[in-house]
């Protein structure tokens, strides 16, 4: 069994046609047929039912295809990473979700570029010599110069494959990932605020509660839903939203049966904002699903409903929208930064330093972390 045989089988299995597979691979139909026969002889089982049109995999073929496809994907990732390791891209490609772009990301990028330009000028004006009068390597190895940044709007779970393929070098996400190729760090938790039309009866009410919002139309905008395990109320500290399991609408202790009901409700709600309400055993009266955050805020401005957004976005459309705090301190959304585990772009550390500098300048609470 060799790689060429496996690729031939995968092409035939996916396209369900020798002629289509031949066109896709650039091999002749007799060559593909021969490679498939050799593979089946090596394994000792029939993988493709040749007497069915379109071609179909046997039960053994289905099992083999499922396993070998994962191997080919991993091999492609390894090959891509090896090439990037040998010749790193000068440009730092950054993936982001819209809520991060509308928040502090522009300031982070500006800080990153500012330091890059400053250090570049300092390095060019220095004699770059050490105390012995010999040329110093510090400028070329320890300080970044002329960082080029390319930003790409890409959803949280698309970022994993984008990191593996090399489409991006680092990603900002609101969701945790568990992938053997990816390493991530939690940058901080950001509190949610409620966005209401200026004419809404609650537009000037401070410290609002989720229970007071249920009779409104809730506008949903997330394109990525929570994984099933994240919706488990017993494990929400690691999930995309953190909510107190004992909080109630009147701040009184919750009965055990009520907690179990909340857990059941949370399991059934994988849409992030609905999950947030479900953690408190609440279901909004009605909802509207839109394509992105900007559309959601546009509908709020038009008086078509309310939504919840991270606090860093409360400077958007302020002439039409009122943003008010939620009384629940634990209703938060995390911000993660992730990159490849075995190969990280050399300038990711500079990006992380710029993030923390902006946090300190803004007085934002965070716990400093580093990639391994």
Rosetta blueprint (number, residue, H / E / L):
1 X L
2 X L
3 X H
4 X H
5 X H
6 X H
7 X H
8 X H
9 X H
10 X H
11 X H
12 X H
13 X H
14 X H
15 X H
16 X L
17 X L
18 X H
19 X H
20 X H
21 X H
22 X H
23 X H
24 X H
25 X H
26 X L
27 X L
28 X L
29 X H
30 X H
31 X H
32 X H
33 X H
34 X H
35 X H
36 X H
37 X H
38 X H
39 X H
40 X H
41 X H
42 X H
43 X H
44 X L
45 X L
46 X L
47 X L
48 X E
49 X E
50 X L
51 X L
52 X L
53 X L
54 X L
55 X L
56 X E
57 X E
58 X L
59 X H
60 X H
61 X H
62 X H
63 X H
64 X H
65 X H
66 X H
67 X H
68 X H
69 X H
70 X H
71 X H
72 X H
73 X H
74 X H
75 X H
76 X H
77 X H
78 X H
79 X H
80 X H
81 X H
82 X H
83 X H
84 X H
85 X H
86 X H
87 X L
88 X L
89 X L
90 X L
91 X E
92 X E
93 X E
94 X E
95 X E
96 X E
97 X L
98 X H
99 X H
100 X H
101 X H
102 X H
103 X H
104 X H
105 X H
106 X H
107 X H
108 X H
109 X H
110 X H
111 X H
112 X H
113 X H
114 X H
115 X H
116 X H
117 X H
118 X H
119 X H
120 X H
121 X H
122 X H
123 X H
124 X H
125 X H
126 X L
127 X L
128 X L
129 X E
130 X L
131 X L
132 X L
133 X L
134 X L
135 X E
136 X L
137 X L
138 X H
139 X H
140 X H
141 X H
142 X H
143 X L
144 X L
145 X L
146 X L
147 X L
148 X E
149 X E
150 X E
151 X E
152 X E
153 X E
154 X L
155 X L
156 X L
157 X L
158 X H
159 X H
160 X H
161 X H
162 X H
163 X H
164 X H
165 X H
166 X L
167 X L
168 X L
169 X L
170 X E
171 X E
172 X E
173 X E
174 X L
175 X L
176 X L
177 X L
178 X L
179 X L
180 X L
181 X L
182 X E
183 X E
184 X E
185 X E
186 X E
187 X E
188 X E
189 X E
190 X E
191 X E
192 X E
193 X E
194 X E
195 X E
196 X E
197 X E
198 X L
199 X L
200 X L
201 X L
202 X L
203 X L
204 X L
205 X L
206 X L
207 X L
208 X E
209 X L
210 X H
211 X H
212 X H
213 X H
214 X L
215 X L
216 X L
217 X E
218 X E
219 X E
220 X E
221 X L
222 X L
223 X L
224 X L
225 X L
226 X L
227 X L
228 X H
229 X H
230 X H
231 X H
232 X L
233 X H
234 X H
235 X H
236 X H
237 X H
238 X H
239 X L
240 X L
241 X E
242 X E
243 X L
244 X L
245 X L
246 X L
247 X L
248 X L
249 X L
250 X L
251 X L
252 X L
253 X L
254 X L
255 X L
256 X H
257 X H
258 X H
259 X H
260 X H
261 X H
262 X H
263 X H
264 X H
265 X H
266 X H
267 X H
268 X H
269 X L
270 X L
271 X L
272 X H
273 X H
274 X H
275 X H
276 X H
277 X H
278 X H
279 X L
280 X L
281 X L
282 X L
283 X L
284 X L
285 X L
286 X E
287 X E
288 X E
289 X E
290 X L
291 X L
292 X L
293 X H
294 X H
295 X H
296 X H
297 X H
298 X H
299 X H
300 X H
301 X H
302 X L
303 X L
304 X L
305 X L
306 X E
307 X E
308 X E
309 X E
310 X E
311 X H
312 X H
313 X H
314 X L
315 X L
316 X L
317 X L
318 X L
319 X L
320 X L
321 X E
322 X E
323 X E
324 X E
325 X E
326 X E
327 X L
328 X L
329 X L
330 X L
331 X L
332 X E
333 X E
334 X E
335 X E
336 X E
337 X E
338 X E
339 X E
340 X E
341 X L
342 X L
343 X L
344 X L
345 X L
346 X L
347 X L
348 X H
349 X H
350 X H
351 X H
352 X H
353 X H
354 X H
355 X H
356 X H
357 X H
358 X H
359 X H
360 X H
361 X H
362 X H
363 X L
364 X L
365 X L
366 X L
367 X L
368 X L
369 X L
370 X L
371 X L
372 X L
